[in-house]
């Protein structure tokens, strides 16, 4: 796994990137032809974003020296 992101600016940047990816996926889905798998993937992405936000909220600002 990668190194933990403890810097608040890096956390915000990470979340912006993930939200941007989510919006790209959302924009690519045609409402008329969307399948259940498409909706399930969007829900999974939102759950992952929520989980990451919870991790960031519970993580100290900086790693101890």
Backbone torsions as a table, in degrees:
resi	resn	phi	psi	omega
1	UNK	NA	161.3	179.5
2	UNK	-80.0	173.2	178.9
3	UNK	-71.2	143.7	178.8
4	UNK	-63.9	141.5	176.1
5	UNK	-92.9	111.9	-179.0
6	UNK	-110.8	-18.4	178.8
7	UNK	-75.3	127.7	-176.3
8	UNK	-59.5	-38.3	179.2
9	UNK	-64.7	-39.7	177.6
10	UNK	-66.6	-37.1	178.2
11	UNK	-63.6	-44.3	179.3
12	UNK	-64.1	-43.3	178.8
13	UNK	-61.3	-43.5	178.4
14	UNK	-60.0	-46.5	-178.8
15	UNK	-65.3	-37.7	177.2
16	UNK	-62.3	-41.9	178.5
17	UNK	-62.7	-45.9	-179.4
18	UNK	-64.8	-40.8	177.6
19	UNK	-65.1	-37.6	177.0
20	UNK	-62.4	-42.8	177.4
21	UNK	-61.6	-43.1	178.8
22	UNK	-59.2	-45.7	-179.2
23	UNK	-64.4	-36.3	176.9
24	UNK	-63.0	-43.6	178.5
25	UNK	-64.3	-44.8	179.7
26	UNK	-60.3	-43.8	179.3
27	UNK	-65.6	-27.9	-176.8
28	UNK	-79.8	-12.3	-177.8
29	UNK	-86.8	127.3	175.6
30	UNK	-87.4	119.5	-177.3
31	UNK	-55.5	-35.2	-176.9
32	UNK	-71.2	-26.1	-175.5
33	UNK	-117.3	5.5	-178.6
34	UNK	-61.8	138.9	178.5
35	UNK	-108.7	167.7	-179.1
36	UNK	-56.9	-36.7	179.3
37	UNK	-61.9	-36.2	178.0
38	UNK	-63.8	-46.1	179.4
39	UNK	-65.3	-41.9	178.0
40	UNK	-60.1	-40.0	179.5
41	UNK	-65.5	-40.6	177.7
42	UNK	-62.7	-43.0	178.3
43	UNK	-62.4	-41.9	178.5
44	UNK	-61.9	-41.4	179.1
45	UNK	-64.5	-41.4	178.2
46	UNK	-64.2	-41.9	177.4
47	UNK	-61.3	-40.8	178.2
48	UNK	-64.7	-41.9	177.4
49	UNK	-62.0	-43.2	178.9
50	UNK	-63.1	-43.3	178.8
51	UNK	-61.5	-41.5	179.1
52	UNK	-66.6	-39.6	177.3
53	UNK	-61.1	-41.6	178.4
54	UNK	-62.9	-41.0	177.1
55	UNK	-61.0	-45.8	-178.8
56	UNK	-64.8	-39.0	179.5
57	UNK	-63.7	-34.7	-175.8
58	UNK	-92.2	-1.4	-176.9
59	UNK	-93.7	139.2	176.3
60	UNK	-63.8	156.4	-178.8
61	UNK	-59.3	-41.7	-178.5
62	UNK	-134.6	151.2	176.8
63	UNK	-73.1	142.8	178.2
64	UNK	-61.7	144.5	-180.0
65	UNK	-79.5	NA	NA
